Amino acid sequence: MTTTRYPLNVAKIFVPIITVVLLLLMFTVSDRIIVAFLCFSSLITTMMHFNVFEDTSDTHPLNRIDLVLQVVFLLASFFRAFVLGSADYH
């Protein structure tokens, strides 16, 4: 079994940085419109992950770190948007 490691480039470094910035922004902002935009942006950054990183079998640690970040950002933003959106109905 061979390990695959694709070369690192600027886009592979930029995607996790922008994801962390948007994730931190999502946790600090309480405006429902901005949280909804960040929820939509989590889908875009997830798409960017699969466009920038060539293969999921890539053993580069940045690939796995970014994939975990994308899943956390996606789930946390959906949950936060749902909670903030339903807060007015109680």
C-alpha positions in Angstrom: 0.0 0.0 0.0 1.5 3.3 -1.0 0.8 6.6 0.7 -0.2 9.5 -1.5 1.0 13.0 -0.6 0.2 15.8 -3.0 2.4 18.9 -3.0 1.3 21.9 -0.8 0.3 25.1 -2.5 -1.1 28.5 -1.5 -4.7 27.5 -1.9 -4.3 24.6 0.4 -3.0 26.9 3.1 -5.6 29.6 2.4 -8.7 27.4 2.7 -8.2 26.3 6.3 -7.3 29.9 7.3 -10.5 31.3 5.8 -12.5 28.5 7.4 -11.1 29.2 10.9 -11.8 32.9 10.5 -15.4 32.3 9.4 -15.9 29.7 12.2 -14.7 32.2 14.8 -16.9 34.9 13.3 -19.9 32.5 13.4 -19.4 31.9 17.1 -19.0 35.6 18.0 -21.8 37.2 15.9 -25.4 36.9 17.1 -27.2 38.6 14.1 -29.4 36.1 12.4 -28.8 37.4 8.9 -25.0 37.2 9.3 -25.2 33.7 10.8 -27.4 32.6 7.9 -24.8 33.9 5.5 -22.1 32.1 7.4 -24.2 28.9 7.3 -24.3 29.3 3.5 -20.6 30.0 3.4 -19.9 26.7 5.3 -21.3 25.0 2.2 -19.0 27.0 0.0 -15.9 26.3 2.0 -16.7 22.6 2.0 -16.9 22.7 -1.7 -13.6 24.6 -1.8 -12.0 21.8 0.2 -12.9 19.2 -2.3 -11.8 21.5 -5.2 -8.5 22.4 -3.7 -7.4 19.1 -2.2 -7.0 16.5 -5.0 -8.0 13.3 -3.2 -9.3 12.2 0.2 -6.6 9.5 0.3 -4.0 12.3 0.5 -2.0 11.7 3.7 -0.9 15.3 4.2 -2.0 16.4 7.7 -3.4 19.7 6.3 -5.9 17.6 4.2 -7.3 15.9 7.3 -7.2 19.0 9.5 -9.1 21.0 6.9 -11.7 18.2 6.4 -12.4 18.1 10.2 -12.6 21.9 10.2 -15.1 21.8 7.3 -17.3 19.2 9.1 -17.2 21.2 12.4 -18.0 24.5 10.6 -20.8 22.9 8.6 -22.5 21.3 11.6 -22.0 24.1 14.0 -23.3 26.7 11.6 -26.4 24.7 10.8 -27.1 24.2 14.5 -26.4 27.9 15.4 -28.6 29.1 12.5 -31.4 26.8 13.6 -31.1 27.9 17.3 -31.0 31.6 16.4 -33.8 31.2 13.8 -36.2 29.5 16.3 -35.4 31.8 19.2 -38.3 34.2 18.3 -40.9 31.5 18.4 -40.6 30.6 22.1 
